[in-house]
Amino acid sequence: MAKTKGGGTSKVCLPASKVKSMSSAEKSKVVNAKRSAASKGKYKRSSSSNVKGARKKGATLRDWFEKENWINVATGEPCGGGGSKARNRKNGASMGPSKADPKRTIGKGKNFNKANPTGTGAKAGGGMTQKGVNEYKRNNPGSKLKTAVTKKPSELKPGSKDAKRRKSFCARSKSWKGERGLAARRRWNC
């Protein structure tokens, strides 16, 4: 599919901590480079306007995107997908775990099962509790998140929704090597 002229986005998002440390000249350089690229139908701005030091040393790309508070450089508003998600965020609805809504594995407000090196089913841990799923659904209206299928494969009717969910999860989690991932695989009877 060919990119058409004017098909790019002119929005520039960076972590809030980095935006606050930038001078107004640096901000306008990045915003103008992005707008110029967008007017030409490009989806990326010139690499000459790249921002140095936006990513903390040692942070993985996932950490950078998930743990930082991203804002629009030009407007200062929170960044995110268009449509209802952005409106919900502006109206105060949370979009998953944040500093006010952390993932808790122990103590009051626990919403994840603690990973267990042995055991299967609920004893394996490594997944969200029903309470955690309910809380996630409250914070993310329209979500279809469900808890794990913990029945033994022999107890599942072949071709049923639960059997398909289990098969899909086991296939996509084959490479998981972390403690919580292995516990989740045991919980799903993979």
C-alpha positions as CSV (number, residue, x, y, z in Angstrom):
1,M,0.0,0.0,0.0
2,A,1.5,3.3,-1.1
3,K,1.7,6.2,1.4
4,T,-0.3,9.1,0.1
5,K,0.7,12.8,0.5
6,G,-0.5,14.2,3.8
7,G,-1.1,10.6,5.1
8,G,1.4,10.9,8.0
9,T,0.6,12.1,11.6
10,S,1.9,15.4,12.9
11,K,1.6,14.4,16.6
12,V,4.9,14.1,18.5
13,C,4.8,12.2,21.8
14,L,7.7,11.9,24.3
15,P,8.0,11.0,28.0
16,A,6.8,13.9,30.1
17,S,10.0,14.0,32.1
18,K,12.0,14.6,28.8
19,V,9.6,17.2,27.5
20,K,9.9,19.2,30.8
21,S,13.7,19.2,30.4
22,M,13.6,20.4,26.8
23,S,14.0,24.1,25.8
24,S,11.2,25.7,23.7
25,A,13.6,25.7,20.7
26,E,14.2,21.9,21.0
27,K,10.5,21.3,21.3
28,S,9.6,23.4,18.2
29,K,12.5,21.7,16.2
30,V,11.0,18.3,16.9
31,V,7.4,19.4,16.3
32,N,8.2,21.3,13.1
33,A,10.2,18.3,11.7
34,K,7.3,16.0,12.3
35,R,4.8,18.4,10.8
36,S,7.0,18.8,7.8
37,A,7.3,15.0,7.3
38,A,3.5,14.7,7.7
39,S,2.8,17.3,5.0
40,K,5.0,15.2,2.6
41,G,3.0,12.1,3.5
42,K,5.8,10.5,5.5
43,Y,5.2,8.8,8.8
44,K,8.6,9.5,10.4
45,R,10.4,12.8,11.0
46,S,14.0,13.5,10.0
47,S,16.5,11.7,12.1
48,S,18.4,15.0,12.4
49,S,15.7,16.1,14.9
50,N,16.0,13.0,17.1
51,V,15.9,13.7,20.8
52,K,18.9,12.6,22.9
53,G,18.4,11.2,26.4
54,A,14.7,10.5,26.2
55,R,15.2,6.9,27.0
56,K,16.7,6.1,30.4
57,K,19.9,4.2,30.4
58,G,19.3,0.4,30.7
59,A,15.6,0.7,30.0
60,T,14.2,-1.8,27.5
61,L,11.9,-0.5,24.7
62,R,8.9,-2.0,26.5
63,D,9.9,-0.3,29.7
64,W,10.2,3.0,27.8
65,F,6.7,2.7,26.3
66,E,4.8,1.2,29.3
67,K,6.4,2.9,32.3
68,E,6.8,6.4,31.1
69,N,4.0,9.1,31.1
70,W,3.9,10.1,27.5
71,I,2.6,13.5,26.4
72,N,2.2,15.5,23.2
73,V,5.2,17.8,22.9
74,A,3.1,20.5,21.2
75,T,0.0,20.5,23.4
76,G,1.1,18.9,26.7
77,E,-1.9,16.5,26.6
78,P,-1.6,12.8,27.3
79,C,-0.8,10.7,24.2
80,G,-2.6,7.6,23.2
81,G,-4.8,6.1,20.5
82,G,-7.4,8.3,19.0
83,G,-11.1,8.1,19.6
84,S,-12.7,7.0,22.8
85,K,-9.5,5.8,24.6
86,A,-8.0,9.3,24.4
87,R,-11.4,10.9,25.5
88,N,-11.6,8.4,28.4
89,R,-8.1,9.3,29.6
90,K,-8.9,13.1,29.4
91,N,-12.2,12.4,31.4
92,G,-10.2,10.7,34.2
93,A,-10.7,7.0,33.2
94,S,-7.5,5.0,33.7
95,M,-6.1,3.0,30.8
96,G,-4.7,-0.1,32.7
97,P,-2.2,-0.1,35.6
98,S,-0.7,3.3,36.5
99,K,1.0,4.6,39.6
100,A,-2.5,5.0,41.2
101,D,-3.5,1.5,40.0
102,P,-0.4,-0.7,40.3
103,K,-0.2,-4.5,39.7
104,R,-0.2,-6.0,43.1
105,T,0.8,-9.6,43.8
106,I,0.5,-9.6,47.6
107,G,-1.2,-7.7,50.3
108,K,-4.4,-5.6,50.3
109,G,-5.9,-5.2,46.9
110,K,-4.1,-8.2,45.4
111,N,-5.1,-8.7,41.8
112,F,-2.5,-11.2,40.6
113,N,-1.9,-14.7,41.7
114,K,1.6,-15.1,43.2
115,A,3.8,-17.3,41.0
116,N,4.4,-20.7,42.5
117,P,7.3,-23.0,41.4
118,T,5.1,-26.1,41.7
119,G,1.5,-27.0,41.3
120,T,-1.1,-26.6,38.6
121,G,-4.5,-24.8,38.4
122,A,-5.0,-22.1,41.0
123,K,-1.9,-23.4,43.0
124,A,0.4,-22.5,40.0
125,G,-0.5,-18.8,40.2
126,G,1.0,-16.6,37.5
127,G,-2.2,-15.0,36.3
128,M,-4.9,-12.5,37.2
129,T,-7.4,-13.3,39.9
130,Q,-11.1,-12.8,39.1
131,K,-10.9,-9.7,41.3
132,G,-8.1,-8.4,39.1
133,V,-10.0,-9.1,35.9
134,N,-13.0,-7.3,37.3
135,E,-10.9,-4.3,38.3
136,Y,-9.3,-4.2,34.8
137,K,-12.7,-4.3,33.1
138,R,-13.9,-1.4,35.2
139,N,-10.8,0.6,34.2
140,N,-11.1,-0.5,30.5
141,P,-14.7,-0.5,29.4
142,G,-15.4,-2.9,26.6
143,S,-12.5,-5.3,27.5
144,K,-13.2,-9.0,27.1
145,L,-10.4,-10.1,29.4
146,K,-11.0,-13.4,31.1
147,T,-9.3,-15.6,33.7
148,A,-7.3,-18.6,32.8
149,V,-8.8,-21.9,31.6
150,T,-7.6,-24.1,34.5
151,K,-9.5,-27.3,33.6
152,K,-7.5,-30.3,32.6
153,P,-7.3,-30.9,28.9
154,S,-9.1,-34.2,29.3
155,E,-12.0,-32.4,30.9
156,L,-12.4,-29.9,28.1
157,K,-14.7,-30.7,25.2
158,P,-12.7,-30.7,21.9
159,G,-13.4,-27.6,19.8
160,S,-15.1,-25.7,22.7
161,K,-14.3,-22.1,23.4
162,D,-12.3,-23.0,26.4
163,A,-10.3,-25.6,24.6
164,K,-9.5,-23.1,21.8
165,R,-8.5,-20.5,24.3
166,R,-6.2,-22.9,26.1
167,K,-4.7,-24.1,22.8
168,S,-4.1,-20.6,21.7
169,F,-2.5,-19.5,25.0
170,C,-0.2,-22.6,25.1
171,A,1.0,-21.9,21.5
172,R,1.8,-18.2,22.0
173,S,3.5,-18.8,25.4
174,K,5.9,-21.6,24.4
175,S,9.0,-19.4,24.6
176,W,8.2,-17.9,28.1
177,K,11.0,-18.6,30.5
178,G,10.3,-16.3,33.4
179,E,8.9,-17.5,36.8
180,R,5.5,-15.9,36.3
181,G,5.3,-17.1,32.7
182,L,6.1,-20.7,33.6
183,A,3.6,-20.5,36.5
184,A,1.0,-19.2,34.0
185,R,1.7,-22.1,31.6
186,R,1.3,-24.6,34.5
187,R,-1.9,-22.9,35.5
188,W,-3.3,-23.3,31.9
189,N,-2.0,-27.0,31.9
190,C,0.3,-26.4,28.9
